[in-house]
Amino acid sequence: MITLLFVLLMIWVFGKMIGLAFRATWGLTKIIFGIVLLPLFLVGLVIAGFMSIALPILVVMGIVMLISKAFS
């Protein structure tokens, strides 16, 4: 009986830790994509001469950021 209780509590604790790890990883991924990779991608598009693609992406991302700040 004590072994069963130990196993259940161990699964519960490590399940919570795995959930926390996934939430932290998701947060870091959003930061890396939003702050590092998206600007590099847009600069790469401009340097390659694809201003007609980079500008609409930049405008859409700006609108999304304004809307997301309004609801937070």
C-alpha atoms as one frame of an Amber mdcrd trajectory, in Angstrom:
protein
   0.000   0.000   0.000   2.828   2.403   0.832   4.528   1.477  -2.427   1.381
   2.315  -4.383   1.093   5.653  -2.587   4.766   6.391  -3.306   4.348   5.565
  -7.004   1.234   7.730  -7.337   2.853  10.690  -5.601   6.009  10.278  -7.697
   3.957  10.316 -10.907   2.074  13.396  -9.678   5.237  15.330  -8.742   7.167
  14.463 -11.891   4.067  15.118 -14.012   3.903  18.633 -12.571   7.627  19.121
 -13.251   7.246  17.969 -16.853   4.322  20.370 -17.317   6.414  23.221 -15.948
   9.272  22.295 -18.281   6.951  22.377 -21.308   5.552  25.786 -20.325   9.065
  27.188 -19.819  10.244  25.771 -23.134   7.248  27.267 -24.943   7.986  30.667
 -23.406  11.630  30.551 -24.443  10.680  29.463 -27.952   8.301  32.418 -28.342
  11.013  34.814 -27.136  13.636  33.396 -29.496  11.321  33.493 -32.512   9.881
  36.907 -31.736  13.040  38.756 -30.787  15.780  36.988 -32.741  14.598  34.988
 -35.729  11.749  37.162 -37.079  13.877  40.349 -37.338  16.729  38.391 -38.915
  14.287  36.883 -41.404  12.886  40.309 -42.292  16.364  41.836 -42.691  17.329
  38.883 -44.881  14.292  39.450 -47.073  15.128  43.151 -47.464  18.774  42.427
 -48.288  17.703  39.817 -50.847  15.437  42.376 -52.499  12.072  41.044 -51.354
  10.801  44.291 -49.866   7.313  43.595 -51.275   7.147  40.491 -49.041   8.936
  41.878 -45.983   6.817  45.018 -45.628   3.408  43.269 -45.417   4.828  40.757
 -42.907   6.134  43.643 -40.807   2.779  45.459 -40.969   0.832  42.325 -39.989
   3.189  41.627 -37.076   2.842  45.245 -35.933  -0.954  44.994 -35.951  -0.835
  41.697 -34.058   1.444  43.253 -31.431  -0.877  46.255 -31.014  -3.914  44.011
 -30.625  -2.157  41.647 -28.216  -1.043  44.589 -26.022  -4.604  45.926 -25.962
  -5.965  42.643 -24.558  -3.228  41.986 -22.008
